[in-house]
């Protein structure tokens, strides 16, 4: 992941995870790293410190304070830790800063000596058997294309149907897609994939209002026919620029911290948010599936569509960043 995505996960966790809204620095660190797919040892803070200090736990490697901050600036998990304290290092990014607390900080010339007294520094270089990339996407950003609770905001309902995802007029009237005849429920999987990525990149959780706005924005950038995805496009949502393009190297894109959108046998789009190199074939791809709004493997998503779980049945691949 890049530093903006890294800071986005931290900031979202601090705002949305109850365990991160306390004075317990270890609980805060666990919540953040759980959302990144990064392992911390079990036990209290002293046990965690002693385990990581063996320099042999998962992907945690010792480094200097400067190296730890540089790792965070590059989107890599980094910490300062002692027997009674753990601090998650956030990236130095003026455009996407993180709220500074006793448990999360960016180290610079303004950091007090007291704040870092006694800390040893570690950066995460990847796990052992699980080298999943980009597991930061989680259920907070999922969209279910058949969600009947997504209703029109006041003043936007074009007809009698209040459920936006069930209404053909959402495409034709609200979004101006004159060639469309379907609904988000029936044919909006691609749009929902793009909208899920928009929620993630802009740091917005999947409240009903946010889902509606993200799906509407993605639809406006779609084609005129039931708002199918364009092969390439750039659009804005929540103050973020989002680019989509065809890719022949999805593994490299995922490893670099981007997401991909796969088209399964010309039937169904899924958002690929991670890759697990301990597995092979379609099993290694982690997807957010708008069919029910669930996190699955690509194998499961394909099987649900009665499609053989073979990469030859992925008929198009796009990267979103």
For each residue, the residues with C-beta under 8 A, 3 or more apart:
1: 5 6 9 36 75 133 134 136 257
2: 5 6 74 75 257
3: 6 7 72 73 74 75 91 92 93 96
4: 7 8 91 93 95 96
5: 1 2 8 9 75 136 201 257
6: 1 2 3 9 10 36 72 75 76 77 90 91
7: 3 4 10 11 90 91 93 96 97 98
8: 4 5 11 12 96 136 200 201 203
9: 1 5 6 12 13 32 35 36 136
10: 6 7 13 14 32 88 90 98 104
11: 7 8 14 15 96 98 99 203
12: 8 9 15 16 35 140 203 205
13: 9 10 16 17 20 28 31 32 35
14: 10 11 17 20 21 28 32 98 99 101 104
15: 11 12
16: 12 13 140 205
17: 13 14 20 21 31 35
18: 21
19: 22 24 27 28 30 31
20: 13 14 17 27 28 31 32 103
21: 14 17 18
22: 19 27 28
23: 102
24: 19 27 28
25: 28 29 45 85 86 87 102 103
26: 29 30 44 45 48 86
27: 19 20 22 24 30 31
28: 13 14 19 20 22 24 25 31 32 88 101 103 104
29: 25 26 32 33 40 79 86 88 103
30: 19 26 27 33 34 40
31: 13 17 19 20 27 28 34 35
32: 9 10 13 14 20 28 29 35 36 88 104
33: 29 30 36 37 38 39 40 77 88
34: 30 31 37 38
35: 9 12 13 17 31 32 136 138
36: 1 6 9 32 33 77 135 136
37: 33 34 130 132 135 136 274
38: 33 34 59 77 124
39: 33 57 58 59 127
40: 29 30 33 48
41: 47 48 51 52 57
42: 47 48
43: 46 47 48 51
44: 26 47 48
45: 25 26 48 49 81 83 84 85 86
46: 43 49 50 83 84
47: 41 42 43 44 50 51
48: 26 40 41 42 43 44 45 51 52 81 86
49: 45 46 52 53 81 82 83 86
50: 46 47 53 54 83
51: 41 43 47 48 54 57
52: 41 48 49 55 57 60 81 122
53: 49 50 120
54: 50 51 57
55: 52 60 61 62
56:
57: 39 41 51 52 54 60
58: 39 124 127 128
59: 38 39 124 125 126 127 128
60: 52 55 57 79 122 123 124 125
61: 55 122 123 124 125
62: 55 120 121 122
63: 67 68 71 78 121 122 123
64: 67 68 121
65: 68 69 80 107 116 119 121
66: 69 70
67: 63 64 70 71 121 123
68: 63 64 65 71 72 78 79 80 89 107 121 122 123
69: 65 66 72 73 78 89 92 106 107 108
70: 66 67 73 74
71: 63 67 68 74 76 77 78 89 123 124
72: 3 6 68 69 75 76 77 78 89 90 91 92 106 123
73: 3 69 70 91 92 93
74: 2 3 70 71 91
75: 1 2 3 5 6 72 91 257
76: 6 71 72 123 124 125
77: 6 33 36 38 71 72 88 123 124
78: 63 68 69 71 72 88 89 121 122 123 124
79: 29 60 68 86 87 88 89 121 122
80: 65 68 85 86 87 89 107 116 119 120 121
81: 45 48 49 52 85 86 87 119 120 121 122
82: 49 85 86 118 119 120
83: 45 46 49 50
84: 45 46
85: 25 45 80 81 82 118 119
86: 25 26 29 45 48 49 79 80 81 82 103
87: 25 79 80 81 102 103 104 105 115 116 119
88: 10 28 29 32 33 77 78 79 103 104 105
89: 68 69 71 72 78 79 80 104 105 106 107
90: 6 7 10 72 97 98 100 104 105 106
91: 3 4 6 7 72 73 74 75 96 98 106
92: 3 69 72 73 106 108
93: 3 4 7 73 96 97
94: 97
95: 4
96: 3 4 7 8 11 91 93
97: 7 90 93 94 106
98: 7 10 11 14 90 91 104 106
99: 11 14 104
100: 90 104 105 106
101: 14 28 104 105
102: 23 25 87 105 115
103: 20 25 28 29 86 87 88
104: 10 14 28 32 87 88 89 90 98 99 100 101
105: 87 88 89 90 100 101 102 111 115
106: 69 72 89 90 91 92 97 98 100 111
107: 65 68 69 80 89 111 116
108: 69 92 111
109:
110:
111: 105 106 107 108 115 116
112: 115 116
113: 116 117
114: 117
115: 87 102 105 111 112
116: 65 80 87 107 111 112 113 119
117: 113 114
118: 82 85
119: 65 80 81 82 85 87 116
120: 53 62 80 81 82
121: 62 63 64 65 67 68 78 79 80 81
122: 52 60 61 62 63 68 78 79 81
123: 60 61 63 67 68 71 72 76 77 78
124: 38 58 59 60 61 71 76 77 78
125: 59 60 61 76
126: 59 131
127: 39 58 59 130 131 132
128: 58 59
129: 278
130: 37 127 276 278
131: 126 127 276 277 278
132: 37 127 135 274 275 276 277 286
133: 1 254 255 256 257 274 275
134: 1 137 254 257 258 259 273 274 275
135: 36 37 132 273 274 286
136: 1 5 8 9 35 36 37 200
137: 134 141 196 200 259 271 273 274 288
138: 35 141 295
139: 142 295
140: 12 16 199 205 206
141: 137 138 196 197 199 200 205 206 288
142: 139 196 206 288 293 294 295
143: 147 192 195 196 199 206 211 214 215 290 293
144: 147 192 290 292 293
145: 165 184 185 188 189 192 290 291 293
146: 165 185 292
147: 143 144 150 165 208 211 293
148: 163 165 166
149: 163 208
150: 147 163 164 165 208 211 212 215
151: 162 163 164 208 212
152: 156 157 158 162 164 167 174 212
153: 156 209 212
154:
155:
156: 152 153 174
157: 152 161 162
158: 152 167 169 170 173 174
159: 167 169 173
160:
161: 157 166 167 169
162: 151 152 157
163: 148 149 150 151 166 167
164: 150 151 152 167 170 174 184 212 215
165: 145 146 147 148 150 170 183 184 185 188 215
166: 148 161 163 183 184 185
167: 152 158 159 161 163 164 170 183
168: 171 172 180 181 182 183
169: 158 159 161 172 173 174
170: 158 164 165 167 173 174 175 183 184 216 219
171: 168 174 175 177 180 181 182 183 184 219 226 227
172: 168 169 175 176 177 178 180 181
173: 158 159 169 170 176
174: 152 156 158 164 169 170 171 216
175: 170 171 172 216 219 220 227
176: 172 173 220
177: 171 172 180 219 222 223 224 225 226 227
178: 172 224
179: 223 224 225 226
180: 168 171 172 177 224 225 226 227
181: 168 171 172 226
182: 168 171 186 187 188 226
183: 165 166 167 168 170 171 186 187 188
184: 145 164 165 166 170 171 187 188 191 192 215 219
185: 145 146 165 166 188
186: 182 183
187: 182 183 184 226 227 228
188: 145 165 182 183 184 185 191 192 215 219 226 227 290
189: 145 192 193 268 269 270 290 291
190: 193 194 222 227 228 229 261 263 269
191: 184 188 194 195 215 218 219 222 227 229
192: 143 144 145 184 188 189 195 196 215 218 269 290
193: 189 190 196 197 229 261 269 270 271 288 290
194: 190 191 197 198 218 221 229 242 244 261 271 320
195: 143 191 192 198 199 211 214 215 217 218
196: 137 141 142 143 192 193 199 200 206 214 271 288 290
197: 141 193 194 200 201 242 259 261 271 320
198: 194 195 201 202 214 217 218 237 238 240 242
199: 140 141 143 195 196 202 204 205 206 210 211 214 238
200: 8 136 137 141 196 197 203 259 273
201: 5 8 197 198 237 238 240 242
202: 198 199 237 238 239 240
203: 8 11 12 200 238
204: 199 207 210 214 238
205: 12 16 140 141 199 210
206: 140 141 142 143 196 199 210 211
207: 204 210 211
208: 147 149 150 151 211 212
209: 153 212 213
210: 199 204 205 206 207 213 214
211: 143 147 150 195 199 206 207 208 214 215
212: 150 151 152 153 164 208 209 215 216
213: 209 210 216 217 237
214: 143 195 196 198 199 204 210 211 217 218 237
215: 143 150 164 165 184 188 191 192 195 211 212 218 219
216: 170 174 175 212 213 219 220
217: 195 198 213 214 220 221 235 236 237
218: 191 192 194 195 198 214 215 221 222 227 235 237
219: 170 171 175 177 184 188 191 215 216 222 227
220: 175 176 216 217 235
221: 194 217 218 230 233 235
222: 177 190 191 218 219 227 228 229 230
223: 177 179 226 227 228 229 230
224: 177 178 179 180
225: 177 179 180 228
226: 171 177 179 180 181 182 187 188 223
227: 171 175 177 180 187 188 190 191 218 219 222 223
228: 187 190 222 223 225
229: 190 191 193 194 222 223 233 244 261 269 318
230: 221 222 223 233 244
231: 245 246 316 318
232: 243 244 245 246 318
233: 221 229 230 243 244
234: 241 242 243 244
235: 217 218 220 221 241 242
236: 217 239 240 241 242
237: 198 201 202 213 214 217 218 240 242
238: 198 199 201 202 203 204
239: 202 236
240: 198 201 202 236 237
241: 234 235 236
242: 194 197 198 201 234 235 236 237 320 321
243: 232 233 234 320 321
244: 194 229 230 232 233 234 261 318 319 320
245: 231 232 318 319
246: 231 232 316 317 318 319
247: 250 253 260 317 318 319
248: 317
249: 252 253
250: 247 253 254 260 262 272 317 319
251: 254 255 275
252: 249 255 256
253: 247 249 250 256 258 259 260 319 321
254: 133 134 250 251 257 258 259 260 272 274 275 285
255: 133 251 252 275
256: 133 252 253
257: 1 2 5 75 133 134 254
258: 134 253 254 319 320 321
259: 134 137 197 200 253 254 271 272 273 319 320 321
260: 247 250 253 254 271 272 317 318 319 320
261: 190 193 194 197 229 244 269 270 271 272 317 318 319 320
262: 250 269 270 272 285 287 298 314 316 317
263: 190 266 267 268 269 314 315 316 317
264: 267 268 269 270 301 302 305 307 313 314 315
265: 268 302 305 307 313 314 315
266: 263 315
267: 263 264 305 307
268: 189 263 264 265 291 301 305
269: 189 190 192 193 229 261 262 263 264 290
270: 189 193 261 262 264 287 288 289 290 298 301
271: 137 193 194 196 197 259 260 261 287 288 289 290 320
272: 250 254 259 260 261 262 275 285 286 287 298
273: 134 135 137 200 259 286 287 288
274: 37 132 133 134 135 137 254 285 286
275: 132 133 134 251 254 255 272 284 285 286
276: 130 131 132 279 283 284 285 286
277: 131 132 284
278: 129 130 131 284
279: 276 283 284
280: 283 284
281: 284 299 309 310 311
282: 285 297 298 299 302 309 310 311
283: 276 279 280 297 298 299 309
284: 275 276 277 278 279 280 281 297 298
285: 254 262 272 274 275 276 282 297 298
286: 132 135 272 273 274 275 276 295 296 297 298
287: 262 270 271 272 273 295 296 297 298 301
288: 137 141 142 193 196 270 271 273 294 295
289: 270 271 292 293 294 295 296 301 304
290: 143 144 145 188 189 192 193 196 269 270 271 293
291: 145 189 268 294 301 304
292: 144 146 289
293: 142 143 144 145 147 289 290
294: 142 288 289 291
295: 138 139 142 286 287 288 289
296: 286 287 289 300 301
297: 282 283 284 285 286 287 300 301
298: 262 270 272 282 283 284 285 286 287 301 302 309
299: 281 282 283 302 303 309
300: 296 297 303 304
301: 264 268 270 287 289 291 296 297 298 304 305
302: 264 265 282 298 299 305 307 308 309 313
303: 299 300 306 307 309
304: 289 291 300 301
305: 264 265 267 268 301 302
306: 303
307: 264 265 267 302 303 313
308: 302 313
309: 281 282 283 298 299 302 303 313
310: 281 282 313
311: 281 282 314
312:
313: 264 265 302 307 308 309 310
314: 262 263 264 265 311 317
315: 263 264 265 266
316: 231 246 262 263
317: 246 247 248 250 260 261 262 263 314
318: 229 231 232 244 245 246 247 260 261
319: 244 245 246 247 250 253 258 259 260 261
320: 194 197 242 243 244 258 259 260 261 271
321: 242 243 253 258 259
